[in-house]
C-alpha cells in the first residue's frame, strides 16, 4: 500500500442551514475541513495509507477536529498538540446567480504559530511515497511558509514525490508575496495542480481566449499555461481544473493533465452543485491516487475529474465517495440511477 503525507490546517466550518444567508440564520451547522485534510480523507476512502500533519490545541475542539479525521481512517499520529485555537471559516452557499461567500477567522491558529522545528520531517517521510500540500498553507504565516520549504526539501532528499495545489487565496496574501514564496517552493515540486485563476494570480501566466466569469474556456490557452509552468519549474506534470460557471448552482466541470509535453483533457460533466467546497481537493486526491496506481495520463485525469464531479453532490468539505463509485463514473456510468 502507498503512503501519502499531507500538511496543512484543518478548520472548524460553520455554515447556515440549507441556503440561508449569514444575516438570516440563527444557528450554524458545524463540521471540519481544510484543503490538505480534504485530500487526506479522500485518499483514505480510496484505501491509501494517508498521514495528516498539522498542529491542534489540546482542548476539546482540537480533539474533535482530530477525531473527524480518524473517523475516515486518516493517520493522525504526526499531528503536534498545543497552541490556543482552531481556525474557523464561515461558509454561505451560493444559489442561482448569487455567489457563495467565505469569511475566515483563522488568525493565530495553532498551526500558523507552530515553529518549523516542531515537525520531524525525517521521521514523517520514512517509507512515504508522496507528499501533498497547497498554497494556502504557506500563506498562513511566515512560520508555515518556512515549514513548507523545509518539508519539500526533506521530501526530495527522501525521494518522495511532491505535489502542490497552488490554491491562491487573496484574503490570505497578495499575488506578489505568493509569487515570491511559491516560486521558491515550486522548485521542489513534481506535480502542480491549479485552476483557471491560480497560474495568473501567482505567476502571471494567463490563458488566452478564456472568460471564466462568462463561462468560456479555451483549451489551447490552458495547454499553453501548463507548458509554461512545466518549463519554468521542471514539473513532471501540471493538472488544471476547468470550471465553466453558468451560475452558482450549475457548472460544467472538466480537467486537463499536461505531462510528457502532451495535454490530456477529460470528458466534461454538467454539474448541479450541492456543495462546491473541496471540489479542487477531491480532484487532487483523485489525481494522486491514479498516478500512484500507475494509470496512464488519460485515465488519470478521467479518474480525478470523476472524483471531483461526485464531490459537488456532497455536503461538507470531505469527499465521501468510494473507489468503486468513482471508477463507475469514470467508465461512463453517469446516469445517477438508484442502486439496488
C-alpha positions as MATLAB code, in Angstrom:
seq = 'XXXXXXXXXXXXXXXXXXXXXXXXXXXXXXXXXXXXXXXXXXXXXXXXXXXXXXXXXXXXXXXXXXXXXXXXXXXXXXXXXXXXXXXXXXXXXXXXXXXXXXXXXXXXXXXXXXXXXXXXXXXXXXXXXXXXXXXXXXXXXXXXXXXXXXXXXXXXXXXXXXXXXXXXXXXXXXXXXXXXXXXXXXXXXXXXXXXXXXXXXXXXXXXXXXXXXXXXXXXXXXXXXXXXXXXXXXXXXXXXXXXXXXXXXXXXXXXXXXXXXXXXXXXXXXXXXXXXXXXXXXXXXXXXXXXXXXXXXXXXXXXXXXXXXXXXXXXXXXXXXXXXXXXXXXXXXXXXXXXX';
ca = [
       0.000    0.000    0.000;
       1.261    3.504   -0.838;
       1.884    6.026    1.937;
       0.865    9.659    1.398;
       1.604   12.603    3.703;
      -0.310   15.885    3.627;
       0.474   19.033    5.635;
      -1.866   21.912    6.352;
      -4.641   23.305    8.523;
      -7.920   21.652    9.452;
     -10.562   24.196   10.433;
     -13.960   24.318   12.045;
     -16.530   25.065    9.339;
     -19.684   26.923   10.375;
     -22.461   27.084    7.773;
     -26.029   28.432    7.787;
     -28.581   25.690    7.273;
     -29.583   24.957    3.675;
     -29.227   28.122    1.575;
     -29.828   30.733    4.268;
     -27.628   33.801    4.265;
     -25.423   34.804    7.189;
     -27.821   37.613    8.064;
     -30.807   35.249    8.133;
     -29.587   32.336   10.207;
     -29.814   31.867   13.966;
     -27.911   28.576   14.051;
     -24.913   27.098   12.247;
     -24.058   23.590   11.144;
     -20.599   22.620   12.401;
     -18.158   20.356   10.574;
     -14.442   20.259    9.836;
     -12.436   20.743    6.676;
      -9.405   22.262    5.034;
      -7.608   21.679    1.751;
      -4.956   19.147    2.773;
      -7.272   17.447    5.273;
      -9.820   17.047    2.477;
      -7.202   15.345    0.298;
      -6.231   13.035    3.164;
      -9.835   11.934    3.745;
     -10.415   11.284    0.030;
      -7.282    9.181   -0.274;
      -8.073    7.276    2.898;
     -11.520    6.448    1.476;
      -9.726    5.039   -1.588;
      -7.714    2.702    0.638;
      -4.474    4.690    0.713;
      -2.493    4.993    3.949;
      -2.635    8.741    4.493;
      -0.983   10.772    7.277;
      -2.096   14.331    8.034;
       0.493   16.678    9.572;
      -0.604   19.781   11.454;
      -0.859   21.308   14.925;
      -4.040   21.324   17.013;
      -4.800   22.565   20.530;
      -5.201   20.009   23.287;
      -8.693   21.215   24.187;
     -11.952   19.564   23.121;
     -12.353   21.423   19.802;
      -8.858   20.404   18.772;
      -9.683   16.831   19.717;
     -12.947   16.976   17.754;
     -11.005   18.040   14.642;
      -8.592   15.174   15.133;
     -11.497   12.747   15.640;
     -13.094   13.930   12.390;
     -10.001   12.728   10.533;
      -9.729    9.463   12.442;
     -13.335    8.663   11.584;
     -12.299    8.148    7.963;
      -9.061    6.322    8.671;
      -6.614    9.214    8.320;
      -3.461    8.699   10.415;
      -3.085   11.492   12.979;
      -0.005   10.399   14.931;
       2.086   13.195   13.370;
      -0.251   15.988   14.467;
       1.506   18.158   17.058;
      -0.678   19.104   20.034;
      -0.558   22.583   21.520;
      -1.424   26.182   20.776;
      -4.601   28.037   21.660;
      -7.093   27.914   18.834;
      -8.514   26.028   15.886;
      -9.029   28.140   12.767;
     -12.643   28.808   11.788;
     -14.279   29.591    8.496;
     -17.863   30.604    7.835;
     -19.350   29.286    4.586;
     -22.505   30.647    2.959;
     -23.565   28.557   -0.017;
     -24.482   30.339   -3.227;
     -27.524   29.642   -5.366;
     -28.505   30.594   -8.903;
     -26.835   33.939   -9.691;
     -25.922   34.640   -6.046;
     -22.327   33.546   -5.378;
     -21.206   31.705   -2.282;
     -19.196   33.519    0.373;
     -16.429   32.517    2.763;
     -15.328   34.520    5.815;
     -12.126   33.435    7.583;
     -11.432   33.605   11.304;
      -8.135   31.756   11.355;
      -5.517   34.283   12.531;
      -3.190   32.929   15.231;
      -4.422   29.365   14.845;
      -2.211   26.680   16.361;
      -0.744   25.529   13.051;
       0.041   29.078   11.910;
       2.054   29.669   15.094;
       3.938   26.349   15.091;
       7.713   26.615   14.809;
       9.233   24.746   11.854;
      11.335   22.544   14.150;
       8.209   21.107   15.799;
       7.879   18.690   12.881;
      10.218   15.717   12.462;
      10.201   15.510    8.665;
      12.813   12.757    8.564;
      10.508   10.552   10.618;
       7.377   11.750    8.852;
       8.729   10.845    5.404;
      10.042    7.418    6.408;
       8.616    4.934    3.875;
       6.460    7.689    2.325;
       5.728    7.706   -1.405;
       4.022   11.083   -1.834;
       3.804   14.479   -0.122;
       0.988   16.946   -0.827;
       0.321   20.499    0.343;
      -1.389   23.584   -1.069;
      -0.569   27.256   -1.490;
      -2.986   28.023    1.341;
      -0.595   26.691    3.984;
       2.457   28.914    3.313;
       0.040   31.860    3.115;
      -0.962   31.438    6.769;
       2.231   32.869    8.305;
       5.971   33.278    7.856;
       6.350   30.179   10.039;
       4.196   27.958    7.817;
       5.958   29.289    4.714;
       9.294   28.227    6.165;
       7.847   24.897    7.279;
       6.598   24.197    3.755;
      10.030   24.955    2.333;
      11.682   22.702    4.925;
       9.178   19.943    4.145;
       9.650   19.929    0.369;
      13.429   19.938    0.756;
      13.276   16.960    3.115;
      10.800   15.205    0.825;
      13.161   15.464   -2.123;
      16.072   14.222   -0.014;
      13.934   11.211    0.915;
      12.969   10.521   -2.713;
       9.308   11.365   -2.093;
       7.152   12.649   -4.963;
       5.785   16.139   -4.196;
       2.540   17.701   -5.385;
       1.214   21.188   -4.742;
      -2.176   22.739   -5.448;
      -1.481   26.451   -5.944;
      -4.848   27.372   -4.352;
      -4.300   31.137   -4.304;
      -6.405   32.913   -1.653;
      -6.429   36.691   -1.999;
      -7.787   37.059    1.541;
      -4.579   35.490    2.878;
      -1.798   37.130    0.845;
      -1.009   39.267   -2.181;
      -0.117   37.924   -5.639;
       3.344   39.458   -5.261;
       4.080   37.675   -1.995;
       2.546   34.444   -3.255;
       4.660   34.545   -6.401;
       7.886   35.071   -4.459;
       7.320   32.339   -1.862;
       5.658   29.796   -4.152;
       8.341   30.406   -6.775;
      10.950   29.129   -4.328;
       8.861   26.230   -3.033;
       7.836   25.039   -6.501;
      11.464   24.270   -7.370;
      10.955   21.089   -5.336;
       7.507   20.168   -6.705;
       6.909   17.333   -9.182;
       3.192   17.813   -9.914;
       1.460   21.181   -9.883;
      -2.335   21.473   -9.615;
      -4.172   24.698  -10.391;
      -7.475   26.168  -11.525;
      -8.315   28.794  -14.125;
      -7.090   31.700  -11.982;
      -4.190   30.364   -9.905;
      -1.444   30.434  -12.536;
      -2.325   34.025  -13.404;
      -2.581   35.259   -9.805;
       0.570   33.551   -8.529;
       2.908   33.503  -11.537;
       1.336   35.914  -14.048;
       0.689   33.131  -16.568;
      -2.723   33.604  -18.178;
      -4.764   31.521  -20.602;
      -5.620   33.375  -23.792;
      -9.168   33.331  -25.130;
     -10.898   32.458  -21.853;
     -13.516   34.301  -19.812;
     -14.002   32.481  -16.505;
     -16.829   34.781  -15.427;
     -18.642   34.351  -18.718;
     -18.210   30.574  -18.674;
     -15.881   30.480  -21.691;
     -12.701   28.391  -21.578;
     -10.211   27.843  -24.381;
      -8.395   24.510  -24.325;
      -5.384   25.727  -26.273;
      -4.900   28.557  -23.806;
      -4.711   26.197  -20.844;
      -2.373   23.845  -22.634;
      -0.090   26.850  -23.119;
      -0.367   27.744  -19.398;
       0.607   24.203  -18.392;
       3.518   24.173  -20.826;
       4.870   27.450  -19.466;
       4.572   26.259  -15.861;
       6.339   22.993  -16.688;
       9.147   24.818  -18.456;
       9.633   27.335  -15.647;
       9.782   24.828  -12.800;
      10.537   21.487  -14.418;
       7.276   19.908  -13.277;
       6.680   16.308  -14.337;
       3.031   17.178  -14.729;
       0.601   20.079  -14.488;
      -3.085   19.448  -13.802;
      -5.716   22.141  -14.263;
      -9.370   22.006  -13.254;
     -11.669   23.650  -15.786;
     -14.836   25.138  -14.325;
     -17.349   26.773  -16.653;
     -19.640   28.700  -14.310;
     -23.126   29.000  -15.706;
     -24.340   30.020  -12.239;
     -23.579   29.271   -8.584;
     -25.856   26.236   -8.906;
     -24.782   24.792  -12.255;
     -21.303   24.414  -13.712;
     -19.601   22.430  -16.423;
     -16.661   20.581  -14.894;
     -13.638   19.022  -16.570;
      -9.880   18.895  -16.264;
      -6.567   18.640  -18.045;
      -3.311   16.829  -17.294;
      -0.190   18.022  -19.080;
       2.698   15.568  -18.940;
       5.350   14.364  -21.354;
       4.811   17.571  -23.395;
       1.239   16.478  -24.199;
      -2.145   17.614  -22.865;
      -4.890   15.155  -21.931;
      -8.416   16.501  -21.477;
     -11.192   14.722  -19.592;
     -14.826   14.450  -20.551;
     -16.993   17.355  -19.431;
     -19.696   16.895  -16.769;
     -22.714   19.159  -16.317;
     -22.808   19.512  -12.528;
     -25.727   20.650  -10.368;
     -23.997   21.796   -7.195;
     -24.928   20.727   -3.686;
     -21.648   21.970   -2.159;
     -18.642   23.009   -4.219;
     -16.160   23.449   -1.360;
     -13.466   20.802   -1.654;
     -14.028   20.228   -5.364;
     -10.432   21.031   -6.244;
      -9.125   18.990   -3.320;
     -11.047   15.922   -4.468;
      -9.550   16.408   -7.943;
      -6.077   16.488   -6.404;
      -6.745   13.366   -4.354;
      -8.077   11.524   -7.399;
      -5.026   12.501   -9.411;
      -2.630   11.375   -6.672;
      -4.417    8.036   -6.357;
      -4.396    7.480  -10.106;
      -0.716    8.325  -10.527;
       0.268    6.135   -7.572;
      -1.753    3.348   -9.189;
       0.148    3.742  -12.492;
      -2.866    4.918  -14.505;
      -1.990    6.237  -17.944;
      -2.389   10.042  -18.276;
      -5.823    9.935  -19.905;
      -7.197    7.509  -17.323;
      -5.616    9.542  -14.522;
      -7.325   12.791  -15.471;
     -10.641   10.994  -16.069;
     -10.464    9.466  -12.579;
      -9.540   12.790  -10.958;
     -12.382   14.665  -12.659;
     -14.917   11.927  -11.875;
     -13.886   12.048   -8.218;
     -14.304   15.819   -8.040;
     -17.539   15.716  -10.019;
     -19.057   13.489   -7.334;
     -17.784   15.775   -4.563;
     -20.039   18.560   -5.822;
     -23.012   16.403   -4.779;
     -21.894   16.029   -1.147;
     -22.412   18.401    1.775;
     -19.318   19.492    3.663;
     -15.633   19.637    2.769;
     -14.919   15.903    2.694;
     -15.436   13.812   -0.443;
     -17.222   10.771    0.968;
     -17.226    8.534   -2.087;
     -15.797    5.086   -2.643;
     -13.251    3.928   -5.155;
     -15.951    1.894   -6.904;
     -18.257    4.907   -7.251;
     -15.531    6.997   -8.854;
     -14.458    4.159  -11.143;
     -18.052    3.641  -12.291;
     -18.474    7.303  -13.183;
     -15.083    7.495  -14.886;
     -16.020    4.461  -17.001;
     -19.103    6.249  -18.330;
     -21.926    5.349  -15.932;
     -23.255    8.845  -15.191;
     -26.985    8.114  -15.221;
     -27.391    8.612  -11.448;
     -29.841    5.721  -11.304;
     -30.713    4.247   -7.908;
     -28.502    1.318   -6.981;
     -30.445   -1.647   -5.553;
];
